[in-house]
């Protein structure tokens, strides 16, 4: 009992000492900042920003406040991180399984991609895509084109969804079909792909035609008679976003590929042999036997890669993309509120990392891909 009281007292004393040091450091920093006329409050967030942002998901102008500028930068960071995480996952899993393929050429190509991309600094790759690949592209009049896609030095132009009155009813019908399919599965109904697809898409398709096709695609088109300087319609991703998403996707995908390969190789070979003995095809064995076991090992390092991707998106400042760090740097230079701005950035990135970690942990528990039970 005495030893326990002693331990608690020592821990309390240590916490008090650390707290006292922090309080003294904050007070000393505040006094020094005040002596030099450097602002110490967050009142500057309500002031007019006075600078523009080349890409914003929300209405923004130079007359907006610093707080709105930070929000625009944060949303840009979230957009790039989400797109890059999606593409990196697809690339990583494809390359990882390609390295495990029995086809010699496919396996060697995947190995060449992984070993090359992950050993080149990310910043160098970002500058390569932005300066060497996207900058020399032709103008809008001579855009490189694929079906529905135009690529030029103004950015990547993709088809954009176009919603008319009645689109909400189509979405509601799809959600109702998804709920019905989920209830049928939970109630022990027969798991048929055709039945599940009919429940998922049948009500939505019927509603889609009843309301006169309220959901469509707006394709990008270059028409010199309308706008000789740019492409009209569709969704335009500026060169900065395109370069950043490409670099982050390929770089992170190379690490995910190795994680996937290691996870699959960790599953005992006997599992594949047992699946083959039960009559499962190789694709079915990978889906129903190998992958669920590999994901227990893959998930923790995969979470780390997503967290690193979100933080690596801060390199956007090197190519002039208005992400959180680039906007924060401009605000810092204009206001001189270095401590407040850096503290805000630290808190925001910490919150993003914790939110990403929380979502992935929920996904992990949902599919029982954590520690073995």
C-alpha positions as CSV (number, residue, x, y, z in Angstrom):
1,X,0.0,0.0,0.0
2,X,2.8,2.4,0.9
3,X,4.6,1.6,-2.4
4,X,1.4,2.4,-4.3
5,X,1.0,5.7,-2.5
6,X,4.6,6.5,-3.2
7,X,4.3,5.7,-6.9
8,X,1.1,7.9,-7.2
9,X,2.8,10.8,-5.4
10,X,5.9,10.6,-7.7
11,X,3.7,10.6,-10.8
12,X,1.7,13.5,-9.5
13,X,4.9,15.4,-8.8
14,X,6.2,14.7,-12.3
15,X,3.0,15.8,-13.9
16,X,3.0,19.0,-11.8
17,X,6.6,19.7,-12.8
18,X,5.8,19.2,-16.5
19,X,2.7,21.4,-16.2
20,X,4.6,24.1,-14.5
21,X,7.3,24.1,-17.2
22,X,4.6,24.3,-19.9
23,X,2.9,27.2,-18.1
24,X,6.2,29.0,-17.7
25,X,7.1,28.5,-21.3
26,X,3.7,29.8,-22.5
27,X,3.9,32.8,-20.2
28,X,7.5,33.6,-21.3
29,X,6.6,33.3,-25.0
30,X,3.6,35.5,-24.6
31,X,5.6,38.2,-22.8
32,X,8.3,38.1,-25.5
33,X,5.7,38.3,-28.3
34,X,4.0,41.2,-26.7
35,X,7.3,43.1,-26.2
36,X,7.9,42.8,-29.9
37,X,4.4,43.8,-31.0
38,X,3.6,40.3,-32.4
39,X,-0.1,39.4,-32.1
40,X,-0.9,36.7,-29.6
41,X,-4.7,36.3,-30.1
42,X,-6.7,34.7,-32.9
43,X,-8.6,37.9,-33.7
44,X,-6.8,38.1,-37.0
45,X,-8.9,35.3,-38.4
46,X,-11.8,37.7,-38.8
47,X,-9.8,40.2,-40.9
48,X,-9.9,40.5,-44.6
49,X,-7.5,38.1,-46.3
50,X,-6.7,40.3,-49.3
51,X,-5.3,37.4,-51.5
52,X,-6.8,35.1,-54.0
53,X,-6.9,31.3,-54.1
54,X,-6.5,29.6,-57.5
55,X,-8.7,26.6,-56.6
56,X,-11.5,26.7,-54.0
57,X,-14.4,24.3,-53.3
58,X,-16.3,27.0,-51.5
59,X,-17.1,30.6,-52.6
60,X,-14.0,32.7,-51.9
61,X,-12.7,36.1,-52.9
62,X,-9.9,38.3,-51.6
63,X,-12.5,40.1,-49.5
64,X,-13.1,36.9,-47.5
65,X,-11.7,36.4,-44.0
66,X,-8.5,34.6,-43.1
67,X,-10.7,31.9,-41.4
68,X,-12.5,31.3,-44.8
69,X,-9.1,31.1,-46.5
70,X,-8.0,28.5,-44.1
71,X,-11.2,26.5,-44.6
72,X,-10.7,26.7,-48.4
73,X,-7.1,25.4,-48.0
74,X,-8.3,22.6,-45.7
75,X,-11.0,21.5,-48.2
76,X,-8.4,21.4,-50.9
77,X,-6.1,19.2,-48.7
78,X,-9.0,16.9,-48.0
79,X,-9.9,16.7,-51.8
80,X,-6.4,15.8,-52.8
81,X,-5.9,13.3,-49.9
82,X,-9.2,11.5,-50.7
83,X,-8.4,11.2,-54.4
84,X,-4.9,10.1,-53.9
85,X,-5.9,7.6,-51.2
86,X,-8.5,6.0,-53.6
87,X,-6.0,5.8,-56.5
88,X,-3.1,4.6,-54.3
89,X,-5.3,1.8,-53.0
90,X,-6.3,0.6,-56.5
91,X,-2.7,0.9,-57.8
92,X,-1.2,-0.7,-54.7
93,X,-3.4,-3.7,-54.6
94,X,-3.1,-4.2,-58.4
95,X,0.7,-4.0,-58.3
96,X,0.9,-6.2,-55.2
97,X,-1.1,-9.0,-56.7
98,X,0.8,-8.5,-60.0
99,X,4.1,-9.1,-58.2
100,X,2.6,-12.4,-57.0
101,X,1.4,-13.4,-60.4
102,X,2.7,-16.4,-62.2
103,X,3.2,-14.4,-65.3
104,X,6.9,-13.5,-65.4
105,X,6.6,-10.3,-67.4
106,X,3.7,-8.9,-65.3
107,X,5.6,-9.7,-62.1
108,X,8.8,-8.1,-63.2
109,X,7.0,-5.0,-64.5
110,X,5.3,-4.6,-61.1
111,X,8.6,-5.1,-59.3
112,X,10.2,-2.5,-61.5
113,X,7.4,0.0,-60.7
114,X,7.7,-0.6,-56.9
115,X,11.4,-0.5,-56.7
116,X,11.7,2.5,-58.8
117,X,9.0,4.7,-57.5
118,X,9.4,4.1,-53.8
119,X,13.2,4.9,-54.0
120,X,12.7,8.3,-55.6
121,X,11.9,11.2,-53.2
122,X,8.3,12.3,-53.3
123,X,9.1,15.9,-53.9
124,X,11.2,15.1,-56.9
125,X,8.4,13.0,-58.3
126,X,5.9,15.9,-57.7
127,X,8.2,18.3,-59.6
128,X,8.7,15.8,-62.4
129,X,4.9,15.5,-63.0
130,X,4.3,19.2,-62.7
131,X,7.3,20.7,-64.6
132,X,8.4,17.9,-67.0
133,X,5.0,16.3,-67.9
134,X,2.1,18.7,-67.4
135,X,3.7,22.1,-68.2
136,X,4.8,21.2,-71.7
137,X,1.3,20.0,-72.7
138,X,-0.5,21.8,-75.6
139,X,-3.1,24.5,-75.0
140,X,-6.8,23.9,-74.9
141,X,-7.2,24.1,-78.7
142,X,-4.9,21.1,-79.1
143,X,-5.9,19.1,-76.0
144,X,-5.0,15.4,-75.8
145,X,-8.3,13.6,-75.8
146,X,-9.7,10.3,-74.7
147,X,-13.4,9.5,-74.8
148,X,-14.9,12.2,-72.5
149,X,-11.5,13.3,-71.2
150,X,-9.4,16.3,-72.3
151,X,-5.9,17.0,-71.1
152,X,-4.0,20.2,-71.7
153,X,-1.7,22.7,-69.9
154,X,-4.8,24.1,-68.1
155,X,-5.5,20.8,-66.4
156,X,-7.3,17.5,-66.7
157,X,-11.0,17.9,-67.8
158,X,-13.3,15.0,-66.8
159,X,-17.0,14.4,-67.2
160,X,-19.0,15.9,-64.3
161,X,-22.4,14.6,-63.0
162,X,-25.3,16.8,-63.9
163,X,-28.4,16.7,-61.6
164,X,-31.9,17.8,-62.6
165,X,-35.1,17.9,-60.6
166,X,-35.9,14.3,-59.6
167,X,-32.3,13.2,-58.9
168,X,-33.1,13.1,-55.2
169,X,-35.8,10.6,-55.8
170,X,-33.4,8.4,-57.7
171,X,-30.9,8.6,-54.8
172,X,-33.7,7.7,-52.3
173,X,-34.7,4.7,-54.4
174,X,-31.1,3.5,-54.5
175,X,-30.8,3.8,-50.7
176,X,-34.1,2.0,-50.2
177,X,-32.8,-0.8,-52.5
178,X,-29.5,-1.0,-50.6
179,X,-31.3,-1.2,-47.3
180,X,-33.6,-4.0,-48.7
181,X,-30.6,-5.9,-50.0
182,X,-28.8,-5.6,-46.6
183,X,-31.9,-6.7,-44.7
184,X,-32.3,-9.7,-47.0
185,X,-28.7,-10.7,-46.5
186,X,-28.9,-10.3,-42.7
187,X,-32.1,-12.3,-42.6
188,X,-30.4,-15.3,-44.2
189,X,-31.7,-14.9,-47.7
190,X,-30.0,-16.7,-50.6
191,X,-26.8,-14.7,-51.6
192,X,-27.3,-14.4,-55.3
193,X,-25.3,-11.8,-57.2
194,X,-28.2,-11.3,-59.7
195,X,-30.8,-10.8,-56.9
196,X,-28.5,-8.4,-55.0
197,X,-27.9,-6.4,-58.1
198,X,-31.6,-6.3,-58.9
199,X,-32.4,-5.0,-55.4
200,X,-29.6,-2.5,-55.5
201,X,-30.2,-1.0,-58.9
202,X,-33.8,-2.0,-59.9
203,X,-35.7,0.7,-57.9
204,X,-33.1,3.3,-58.8
205,X,-33.3,2.5,-62.6
206,X,-37.1,2.5,-62.5
207,X,-37.2,5.9,-60.8
208,X,-34.5,7.2,-63.2
209,X,-36.7,6.5,-66.2
210,X,-40.0,7.6,-64.5
211,X,-38.5,11.0,-63.7
212,X,-37.1,11.5,-67.2
213,X,-33.4,10.7,-66.6
214,X,-32.7,13.4,-64.1
215,X,-29.0,12.3,-63.7
216,X,-26.6,12.7,-66.6
217,X,-23.0,13.6,-67.4
218,X,-21.7,17.0,-68.5
219,X,-18.7,16.3,-70.9
220,X,-15.9,18.8,-71.4
221,X,-15.8,20.3,-74.9
222,X,-13.5,22.8,-76.6
223,X,-15.4,25.2,-78.9
224,X,-13.5,28.2,-80.1
225,X,-16.7,30.0,-81.0
226,X,-17.8,29.8,-77.3
227,X,-14.4,30.1,-75.5
228,X,-11.2,30.0,-77.4
229,X,-9.1,30.2,-74.3
230,X,-10.4,27.2,-72.3
231,X,-12.5,24.1,-72.3
232,X,-16.1,24.4,-71.4
233,X,-18.2,22.0,-69.3
234,X,-17.2,19.0,-67.2
235,X,-14.9,19.0,-64.2
236,X,-11.5,20.7,-64.5
237,X,-8.7,19.5,-62.3
238,X,-5.9,22.2,-62.4
239,X,-2.4,21.0,-63.2
240,X,-1.4,21.4,-59.6
241,X,-4.1,19.0,-58.4
242,X,-3.3,16.6,-61.2
243,X,0.4,16.5,-60.5
244,X,-0.1,16.2,-56.7
245,X,-2.6,13.3,-57.1
246,X,-0.4,11.5,-59.5
247,X,2.7,11.8,-57.4
248,X,0.9,10.9,-54.1
249,X,-1.0,8.0,-55.7
250,X,2.0,6.4,-57.4
251,X,4.4,6.9,-54.5
252,X,2.0,5.6,-51.8
253,X,0.8,2.9,-54.1
254,X,4.3,1.4,-54.3
255,X,4.4,1.0,-50.6
256,X,0.9,-0.4,-50.5
257,X,1.9,-3.0,-53.1
258,X,4.7,-4.3,-50.9
259,X,2.4,-4.3,-47.9
260,X,-0.1,-6.4,-49.8
261,X,2.5,-8.8,-51.1
262,X,3.9,-9.3,-47.7
263,X,0.4,-9.9,-46.2
264,X,-0.5,-12.5,-48.9
265,X,2.8,-14.3,-48.5
266,X,2.3,-14.5,-44.8
267,X,-0.8,-16.7,-45.3
268,X,0.4,-20.4,-45.1
269,X,0.5,-22.1,-48.5
270,X,-1.7,-24.9,-47.1
271,X,-4.7,-22.5,-47.2
272,X,-4.4,-22.1,-51.0
273,X,-4.0,-25.9,-51.3
274,X,-7.1,-26.5,-49.1
275,X,-9.1,-24.0,-51.2
276,X,-8.1,-25.8,-54.4
277,X,-9.0,-29.1,-52.8
278,X,-12.5,-27.8,-52.1
279,X,-12.9,-26.9,-55.7
280,X,-12.4,-23.1,-55.5
281,X,-10.9,-21.4,-58.5
282,X,-7.7,-19.3,-57.9
283,X,-9.7,-16.0,-58.0
284,X,-12.3,-17.4,-55.6
285,X,-9.5,-18.7,-53.3
286,X,-7.9,-15.2,-53.2
287,X,-11.2,-13.5,-52.5
288,X,-12.7,-15.8,-49.9
289,X,-9.7,-17.5,-48.3
290,X,-6.4,-15.7,-48.8
291,X,-7.4,-12.0,-48.7
292,X,-9.5,-12.1,-45.5
293,X,-6.5,-13.6,-43.6
294,X,-4.0,-11.3,-45.3
295,X,-6.0,-8.3,-44.3
296,X,-5.4,-8.9,-40.6
297,X,-1.7,-8.3,-41.3
298,X,-2.1,-5.7,-44.1
299,X,-4.5,-3.3,-42.2
300,X,-2.2,-1.8,-39.6
301,X,0.6,-0.7,-42.0
302,X,-2.0,0.3,-44.5
303,X,-3.4,2.7,-42.0
304,X,0.0,4.2,-41.5
305,X,0.4,4.8,-45.3
306,X,-2.9,6.7,-45.4
307,X,-1.8,8.8,-42.5
308,X,1.5,9.5,-44.2
309,X,-0.3,10.4,-47.5
310,X,-2.4,13.0,-45.7
311,X,0.7,14.6,-44.2
312,X,2.7,14.3,-47.5
313,X,0.0,16.4,-49.2
314,X,1.6,19.4,-47.6
315,X,4.2,19.3,-50.3
316,X,1.6,21.0,-52.5
317,X,3.1,24.3,-51.5
318,X,6.1,23.6,-53.7
319,X,4.0,23.8,-56.9
320,X,1.8,26.7,-55.8
321,X,-1.4,24.7,-55.0
322,X,-3.5,26.4,-52.3
323,X,-3.6,23.6,-49.8
324,X,-3.7,24.2,-46.0
325,X,0.1,24.7,-45.7
326,X,0.3,27.1,-48.7
327,X,-2.6,29.2,-47.4
328,X,-1.2,29.2,-43.9
329,X,2.2,30.4,-45.1
330,X,0.5,33.4,-46.9
331,X,-1.4,34.2,-43.7
332,X,1.7,34.0,-41.6
333,X,3.6,36.3,-43.8
334,X,0.8,38.9,-43.8
335,X,-0.1,38.8,-40.2
336,X,3.1,37.8,-38.4
337,X,1.0,35.5,-36.2
338,X,3.5,32.6,-36.5
339,X,2.6,30.9,-33.2
340,X,-1.1,30.9,-33.8
341,X,-0.9,29.9,-37.5
342,X,1.5,27.0,-36.8
343,X,-0.5,25.9,-33.8
344,X,-3.7,25.8,-35.9
345,X,-1.9,23.8,-38.6
346,X,-0.7,21.3,-36.0
347,X,-4.1,20.9,-34.5
348,X,-5.8,20.5,-37.9
349,X,-3.3,17.9,-39.2
350,X,-3.6,16.0,-35.9
351,X,-7.4,16.1,-36.2
352,X,-7.2,14.8,-39.8
353,X,-4.9,12.0,-38.8
354,X,-7.0,11.0,-35.8
355,X,-10.2,11.1,-37.9
356,X,-8.6,9.0,-40.6
357,X,-7.4,6.5,-38.0
358,X,-10.8,6.4,-36.4
359,X,-12.6,5.7,-39.7
360,X,-10.1,2.9,-40.7
361,X,-10.4,1.3,-37.2
362,X,-14.2,1.2,-37.6
363,X,-13.7,-0.4,-41.0
364,X,-11.2,-2.8,-39.5
365,X,-13.6,-3.9,-36.7
366,X,-16.6,-4.1,-39.2
367,X,-14.8,-6.8,-41.2
368,X,-13.0,-8.3,-38.2
369,X,-9.6,-7.5,-39.8
370,X,-7.9,-6.6,-36.6
371,X,-6.3,-8.9,-34.1
372,X,-7.5,-12.5,-34.3
373,X,-10.3,-13.3,-32.0
